Amino acid sequence: MWNICIFILFLLALYLIFKYLFKAPDYVTYYAKFGFYLFCVQIIPVLLIPLMLLSPKNLKNGHMVAQILIRVTNVLGISWTFRNEKNLSGKISAVVIGNHQSVLDVLGMCQLSHMAKRVAPVVKKELFYFFPFGLTAYLMGCIFIDRKNPRDAYNTLKDSANELFKNKYKIVMYPEGTRSKSNKMQPFKNGAFAVAIAHQVPIIPIITSPYYFLDSEKRIFGKGQVIIQCLEAISTEGLTMDDLPQLKDSIHKMMEETFEELGKEISATHKYQEDYMCDISLAIFCLLAVLLFWKYVFNMPDYVIYYAKFGFLITCALIVSLVLLPVMLLSPRNLRNGYMAAKAMRHVTKVIGVTWIFRNEKVLSARRSAVVIGNHQSVLDMLGMCQMCEVGKRLAPVCKKELLYWFPVGLVAYLIGCVFIDRKNPKHAYSKLEHSAEEVFKNQYKIGLFPEGTRGNSNKMLPFKNGAFALAIACQVPIIPIVVSPYYFLDYKKRIFKKGKVIVKFLETVPTEGLTMDDLPNLKDSIRKMMEETYEELSKEIAATQKLHEDS
């Protein structure tokens, strides 16, 4: 996975080097832009699939994908202008038809989805097997049809339309059936018009101006403007299938005339412009590739990989936070938001080369109130918590209040139900913790915290603070200790971040029923001793495994 990302980014980095040092021809920009576009179309669905699986075949998923993909259009240097969009925005059942020119029509569809929201695209069934985009299209509620079998395609379309039109949704189709290879629209097929007549719903034609900045034969992809014009809705009320040919021909003529008008307007106003926005965005995107290329070709020092991996981790945390914010705002302070964020972030661990091994995790999976404590070594502990999301879904993490001010991660932490405490004021911190625990424990959730209070700087755990144990005794809930093995592959002082393995061991639950605050010191010391012994055992195991690996 890491090597694939390196390869894709490296190709884009080569584009920038080639362009500015050797005056690259247009075809280099053409392939670089399409490479970036296809890369985003693949990566974004991977990030969103976990969210969509919570509500499959929901058209709101399509709106969510569109909200993100429309940002790609800025990098490619394309601006979209809409005319008469009010014709599309009404909450009515309709068949929306448009002209089909290029794979870039997907971006136009995203612009329409952002505006109309309640739309279900119709796509060819072959797209379903183009993973992961095909799975995303399915989860978005797209309608897949077999173009080689018109009768079967129409039946699928008609059945799907029955459900969609009941809920005032629109179906979006390209009546040409495939992309045009000239500046004129191809003849229309019957499907869209037959569905509209059968359900007596209006047809809304949409015309997209020619992509004058794109020439597939000459391999040119410049910066440009696209006009999308929405025509007035055409009623089919009272029409029968006998009226279909005349309806189809009249709409084709109307759309073709509008397409020619937009073509003349665009050709009269457009100029070639340097695409600086694309260059800057691709340059930032390619920085990691250049650094990794340096490593493999010129034996790059370890500290560069160290900063590259942490940079990647932080960038992913920021992107996931921004992507999920709109969804979380629908249900703020809901611990399920944390599970959703963890599902997205846990994939990052594969890219940076860290493998997590869990032992005795059944201890955490039981649905009961508890205080979960663990040793704290690094910011990577965050990824460890994300990996645990499959086991302990009902967990409220405790964080230092300073994290709240690190936008957008702090806002996301608030929305997922994190408890923020002031470590400089122990009395106030415990009061806040106790108050939050009352609500959390009512619903049989768990609270997770690091009793050391801060990250350990040595191979031994720091002394434990009283808060976690006082809380467990006060609420008479058990304590679940978790021990994470040393990050032997990570060295902050030497700036080393290699590929490695982490063992996470869940110890047996320690009850606090019947204990009082007088028992707190003994409870704290006994649990710390237990965790420290386990930590040393895991350290020896990891060291032995590492030595065996080096010897081999």
Stockholm file with secondary structure:
# STOCKHOLM 1.0

chainA/1-552         MWNICIFILFLLALYLIFKYLFKAPDYVTYYAKFGFYLFCVQIIPVLLIPLMLLSPKNLKNGHMVAQILIRVTNVLGISWTFRNEKNLSGKISAVVIGNHQSVLDVLGMCQLSHMAKRVAPVVKKELFYFFPFGLTAYLMGCIFIDRKNPRDAYNTLKDSANELFKNKYKIVMYPEGTRSKSNKMQPFKNGAFAVAIAHQVPIIPIITSPYYFLDSEKRIFGKGQVIIQCLEAISTEGLTMDDLPQLKDSIHKMMEETFEELGKEISATHKYQEDYMCDISLAIFCLLAVLLFWKYVFNMPDYVIYYAKFGFLITCALIVSLVLLPVMLLSPRNLRNGYMAAKAMRHVTKVIGVTWIFRNEKVLSARRSAVVIGNHQSVLDMLGMCQMCEVGKRLAPVCKKELLYWFPVGLVAYLIGCVFIDRKNPKHAYSKLEHSAEEVFKNQYKIGLFPEGTRGNSNKMLPFKNGAFALAIACQVPIIPIVVSPYYFLDYKKRIFKKGKVIVKFLETVPTEGLTMDDLPNLKDSIRKMMEETYEELSKEIAATQKLHEDS
#=GR chainA/1-552 SS CHHHHHHHHHHHHHHHHHHHHHCCCHHHHHHHHHHHHHHHHHHHHHHHHHHHTTSTTCHHHHHHHHHHHTTHHHHTTEEEEEESTHHHHSSCCEEEEECCCCTTHHHHHHHHHHHHCCEEEEEEGGGGGSTTHHHHHHHTTCEEECTTCHHHHHHHHHHHHHHHHHTTCEEEECTTSSCCSSSSCCCCCSHHHHHHHHHTCCEEEEEECCCTTEETTTTEECCEEEEEEECCCBCCTTCCGGGHHHHHHHHHHHHHHHHHHHHHHHHHHCCCCCCHHHHHHHHHHHHHHHHHHHHHHHCCCHHHHHHHHHHHHHHHHHHHHHHHHHHHTTSTTCHHHHHHHHHHHTTHHHHTTEEEEEESTHHHHSCSCEEEEECCCCTTHHHHHHHGGGTCCSEEEEEEGGGGGSTTHHHHHHHTTCEEECTTCHHHHHHHHHHHHHHHHHTTCEEEECTTSSCCSSSSCCCCCSHHHHHHHHHTCCEEEEEECCCTTEETTTTEECCEEEEEEECCCBCCTTCCGGGHHHHHHHHHHHHHHHHHHHHHHHHHHHHHHHHC
#=GC SS_cons         CHHHHHHHHHHHHHHHHHHHHHCCCHHHHHHHHHHHHHHHHHHHHHHHHHHHTTSTTCHHHHHHHHHHHTTHHHHTTEEEEEESTHHHHSSCCEEEEECCCCTTHHHHHHHHHHHHCCEEEEEEGGGGGSTTHHHHHHHTTCEEECTTCHHHHHHHHHHHHHHHHHTTCEEEECTTSSCCSSSSCCCCCSHHHHHHHHHTCCEEEEEECCCTTEETTTTEECCEEEEEEECCCBCCTTCCGGGHHHHHHHHHHHHHHHHHHHHHHHHHHCCCCCCHHHHHHHHHHHHHHHHHHHHHHHCCCHHHHHHHHHHHHHHHHHHHHHHHHHHHTTSTTCHHHHHHHHHHHTTHHHHTTEEEEEESTHHHHSCSCEEEEECCCCTTHHHHHHHGGGTCCSEEEEEEGGGGGSTTHHHHHHHTTCEEECTTCHHHHHHHHHHHHHHHHHTTCEEEECTTSSCCSSSSCCCCCSHHHHHHHHHTCCEEEEEECCCTTEETTTTEECCEEEEEEECCCBCCTTCCGGGHHHHHHHHHHHHHHHHHHHHHHHHHHHHHHHHC
//
